[in-house]
């Protein structure tokens, strides 16, 4: 409702005005706070203050805006909760863990709540909570303090204060016995959620809980990962979360099981480790590692302007004052292992916890413990979606539930051709062919490094899909003098992070270290790339885990839709094959396949090493030469995918899932390559069609018709033409209307429905926000790698804003005709045929599976 219009800026004007000025905004609601954030070029601060003060003082809440927004939020609930295993488990856990406190209620509400909210309910809530005396403004970025404070006072001081909201009384009674819930659902793997009541943010034992969570579940060297994932091999993953709450919250551990493994056995191992901590405490090495991990994690949140703002806002609202950020690391650093053990004894007895066990329905039926299926959800019951810019992410929409991490954000000075976007960097080529790129960025004591190979999943032989991914994963299962466990310990003991990635055109390893530990971290990376051990037992362990993760991924409707769409669009072309492989392909891989792939593709002339951060570039090059200069030179492999076939005619694939109450929709065709002359016109055209909140697709499907929580479009420009795709989801019985709205919008663009105003708005949006894509050291390292992988000119990023601004209406027309399909298109939907029967328009090339 906050985006539906106020006195000065009416319906839709808030987003249009901000995006036209090169900014963006979003919001999220958590248990304790609701946060709105705006990102604008520095000269837009006055406009932001005007927009925000307008809606705080005069929000227009009427039935005409409540009704469509209600349907949008119901779709959000369907997406995030009712069709998401993690979302359902989170909801069940909170409802069971709390007896009296409002933390038991889901943030998005129950479907019955959404159906019954009235205009007067909204007005009363707005009057009570959206008052200046109940709000905090955090400003981070490029501004002068005195003028900025004056502007804020002029904008907000005249808004009248309201009576303070009634305080939430922490009336949650002390738990006196373990609670256990068994939850039956259509799922691929069993799961456990174990939650303990723990202190509120900022209390003395809160910091001990932070350290305890890190010791037990942070990273591959944590106690629970070693026991459950590596040791017993009963779990796919283990994670933990110590909630930052105004009132006592939950310390939650999540254990996702491998198919066929027993949750009771996993819970037994979990209990052993918790009791070890309570009875014997932790070691000095564990305490030091946990402190390093928390320090590094805290600093990572400060890499962006948005992250800084989020931390300051949380400290002000949850910890009792924004200056508390200064002593967070002090409290962590001064904690002792005795304090951690004492806190574990106080807060981690079994009688203080709630355990939720997920039992997949097929397993429950097979063991006879649940002979009857629960009734199928009705088409009118609820779901969720959020905003994401990645091709795999959900469509554009408001983030109504708090995101797991901060988005890139901040206020920056406007950028023109005279400004350098990418920092100065040094490019060297070692004698063995390794390209080395080094850039200094000294704002934080951290260094990011990426080693990229010009080989991705396209290098997987047909029938061996997933080979590149498995090889990259196995490189960290022991290298040099370290076995797998020792390698993980070496990375994480200094607060480092390391991950591998495989895309169609490239693969790589990304790592980040505190600058004081970077020398040792770079040595570990050199071992990983050049001297992986590939022990037979580690190969079997990694392959089994990959198979389990593949099975678990089938629980996510968006992931399934993206994979099926790619296969349907590209067929047997490498771009249609899953980078993670299939059950058949992974089962058929051997250790010899991995060794051969590494020998062929991990060669210095096929690699790019990018290092960005708190470094001295002159000193670093000598270290790189020492660590990577002896990497044996070999010819680089020739990996090239053929051009994919263009779509001819309209083809439709409908996959029946009787258990879902929300349909995933993908519409698209083969797009353009990275070297295409129409790359920038396509970027701008797609911005109009489906990127920001006011994009044509999102306005038509979400705002006007209330069919979805969000709709977006994206294209991937690879070495060969990649996919263009429209992504959304909707209630099952509204599938046909949603598809019709999407094609109507594509047709409107192809027919030239855009205006000069549309063009300028998209250009300003791209130009204003582009600097945020190169705000952090890891973003810059990835960008440097991209320049080399795709043979882009050094000035590519510095000229991007000028290239965007040079796009004309004629360019838009050409890009739209090439990129946006109507007659030559493929469509995929994953839905329940019981709900959509008779409501979907068929095509001569319709397949139903």
C-alpha positions, 0 to 999 in steps of 0.5 A: 500500500505504501507504493500505491500513491499519496497526496502529491505523488499519486498512484504509481508516481513514487516508482516512476519518479524514482526510476526516471531519476536513476534510482530504485527502492524496495522494502521488507518486513521482519518480526520487529521492523519494517524497512524501506530503502532507496538508492539514488545518485547523490543529487537525488537526495532532495527528491527522496526526502520529498517522496518519503515525506509525502507518503508518510504524511498523506498515504492514500488508503482506499478500497480500490488499492487495497483489493489488488494489493491483497491479491498480490500479497496472497500470491507472495504467500503462495510463493514463499510459504505454501509452495516452498518447503523452507517457508513452510518449516519456518512457519510451523516452527515459529507457531510451535515454539512460541505460546504467547509472543507475537513472534509465533505469527507469520510475517506475511500473515495467514490467508484468512488474515489477508482475506479479512483485512479492511481499509480501516484496519490499514488506516489505523495501522498506518496512523499508529506505526507510520509516524515520525516518532516511530521511525528511523532515517539512516543516510549513507553515501556521498553527501555533506552532513549539515545540508543533508540534515537540514533537508531532512528536517525541512521534509519531515519536521512538520509531520505530526507525531502520533501516540506511541504504539503500545509496547509489545509485552514479552509475555512468553512463558519459560518453556519447560519441556521439549516440543516435537512436531512431525510435518508431512509434505510433498518433498524430496528429502527429510529435514530437521529444524531445531530451535532454542529460546535464546536472549534478545539482541545485545544482551550479555549471553547474546554474543555467546550465542553468536559464537556458539552458533558459529562453532556448531554450524558455520562452514565446512569445518564446523562440528555439525558439518563434520559429523553429519555431512562428512562423517555420517553422510546423513545430511546434505547441509547444516546451517544455523541462525542466531536471530537478532531480535528485540525480544528473546528469539530463537537459535535455530539449526537446520539439517537437510537430510540425504534421501533415505536417511533417518532423521532420528539418527541425525538428531542423535548426532546433533544431541551428542555435539550439543551435549559435548559443548555443554559438558566439555566446552569448546577449544581455544582454536574453535573460539579463535576461529569463530571470532574470525568468522564473525568479524569477517562476516560483520565486515562483509556487511559493510562492503556496500552503502546499503549494508552499512545502512542496514547494520546501523538501522538494526543497531538503532532499532534492535540493540538500543542505539546505532553506536552499538555497532562499535562494540559488537566486535568488541563483545565478540572479541572479549568473550571467553570459552568459559562464557560460551560453555556457561551460556550453552548450559543455560540456554541449550537444554532439551527442555528449552527447544522445539524440534520439527521433523519433515517427513516426505509424504511418499516416505510416510506412506511407505512406512505406514505412518501416514496412510492418507494424503492430506486434502489438496490446497484449494485454488484460493489459498495463498503464496509469495514472490520477491524481487531478484535480478538474476535469471534464476531468481523470482520475478520483480516485486516488493520484498515483503519478508526480510531478505537473508542478506543486504542488497547492493545499495547506496547514494552515489555521485552521478557518473559521466564519461569523465568518471572512471567506473572500474578502478585502475588495475594492473594486467600482467601475463605470466610466462605460462600464459596465466592472465593476472589482474590486480586492483587496489581497493582499501576501504575495508581490510579485505581482499577478494580473489577469483580464478576463472577458467574459460571452460564451463559446462559447455566442456562437459561431454554429452552424457557426462553433464555435471562433470565441470561442476563436480570437478570444481567441487572436488578441488576443495576436497583436499589439495597440496599438503591438506586433506579435505578436513584440513583444507576447510579448517585452513580456510575458515580458521582465518575467517575466509570464505571460498566457493566454486561456480560453473556457468555455461561459458566459464567456471571458477573459484572465488574466495575472500580473506581478511587482508592480514591473512590473504597471503596464506589464503592465496597459497591455499587457492594455488594448491586447490587449482594446481594440486588437488588430491582427488582421493577416491573416497572424496570422489564418492562423497562429493558425487553422493552429495551432488546427487542428494542436492539434485534431488533436494532442488526438485522441491523448488518450483522456480528452479525446476521451471528454469531447468525444464524451460532451458531444456525445452528451449535449447534441446540437446544444445549445451545451453540446454543441459543442466550445469549440475548434471542429471541423476543419470549423468552424475551416477555414470561419472568416474574419478577418471573423468574428473582427473581428465577434466582437470588435466585438460581445462585447468591450465594457466593459458585457460585461466584468469586470476583477478585480485581486488582489495586491501593490497599493494599491487607491486608487492602482490605480483611477486607473490603471484609469480611465486605461487602460480609461475611454476604452474606447467604451461599446456595448450588451452582446450578448444571449447566452443558451443555451436549456435543454437537453433532459433525457435520456429512457431509456438511450442508449449510444454505443460508439466502436471503437478497435482499438489501445487496451488501456484503455477510457474510460467516461463515464456521465451526464445533464443536471444543474442550473444555477448558480442552482438551489436545490439547488446546495449539496445537490448539491455535498454529495451529489456529494462522497459519490458521487465526489469524495474518495478514499473516495467511493462510486464510487472505493471500489467501482470501485478499492478493492473491485474493482481495476477502475481507478486511479480513478473520480469524478463531477462536475457543472457548474452553468452558466447553464443545466443543465450536465452531470453525469458519472461518469468512469473507465477500465478494462481493455477486458475489464472494461468491463461489470463497471465499468459495472455497478458505476457504475450500482449505486452510482448506484442505491444513492444514489438508494435512500437508502443514505447515512447521517448519518455520510456526510453529516457526513463530506462536510460536514467535507471541503468545509468543511475544504478550501474555504479552499484554493480561495481561497488565491492571488491568481489564485484570488481573481481568478477567484472575483471574476469568477465572482460577476459572471458568474453574478450571485452575491451578494457574500457567496456565498463567505463563506456557503459553509461554512454553506450546506454544513453546513445540508444535511440528509438530506432534501436529499441525497435530493432532490439524488440523485433529480434529479442521479444518473441510472440509467434516464434516462442516456447512456453513452459508451465508447471501447474495442476491440471485439475485447476487449469483444465479448460482454462489454458489455450493450447497450441498445435505443438502443446505437450503435456507431461 
